Amino acid sequence: MIVVSAASGGLGRLVVDHLLARRPASHIAVAVRTPERVADLAARGVQVRRGDYDEPDTLRTAFEGADRLLLISSPELDPGRRIRQHQAALDAARAADVGAVAYTSFLDADTRSDGVTAAHHATEHALKASGLPHTVLRHPFYSEGFLRPALQHALHAAELRDATEGRGLNTASRADLAEAAARVLSEDDHVGRAYDFTGTLWTYPELAQALTRVSGRPVAHCVRHVPAPGVQGWLEGQIRAGALERQTDDLARVLHRPPAALQETLTQLLAEIPVT
């Protein structure tokens, strides 16, 4: 039995789709806060169990009988609460005698305990201390998080502005990361490993060129000299510093193929976004 936690989210649903291509539906269960949100999965034969990261008793019941558990990290923004939620899930997994846990962490969480990696760093240590057999899946930023918000504006304005000074971004598509998780859950040679997943490196000038090819509309790249406000400005600063250029072959090795290229991901996203 494979149990996927937080399966009502975008990543979890994709993982379940990939698992259903590999295993009978009766061998797959999902643990979700609101079972009604995944009625479609129940209709496909997947076992739906209530499991709330803030209600530990529900987690133990949700994880019962799991040979493999995918612990998808909580979307909670407060690091302290997020750590408590993950610890509760690990305690429940141990109490339910789960066979092995795969945890969706973040790149550099093994060495950095600050910022976006703080809760992941603590959870990786808690996972080791739990004694549970486990696999760590360290994710980069999702490609969709950068590409989707930019597409409609770029196509409408015929330009793409950024302040990254041409430095590269290592991102990976949610679909590739979901397939990798499904492989880890359904194959036998991943327990005890920690993977640093990275996708295809790309730059904003390359993105403008790819948008032109995929959309058939000219999209010019323009350098923005004024820093963007808020989170976007922080991310651009990280990119300018080269913090998102790290690459490994871990994702390709788990997928047994190269990760999706920039143009491939753009083509998929453009099919979902109305272009006017």
Helices and strands as residue ranges (DSSP letters): E 2-5, H 10-20, G 25-27, E 28-32, G 35-38, H 39-43, E 47-50, H 56-62, E 68-71, H 79-95, E 100-106, G 115-117, H 118-130, E 134-139, E 141-142, H 143-157, E 159-162, E 169-172, H 174-186, E 194-196, E 201-202, H 204-215, E 220-223, H 230-240, H 250-255, H 262-272
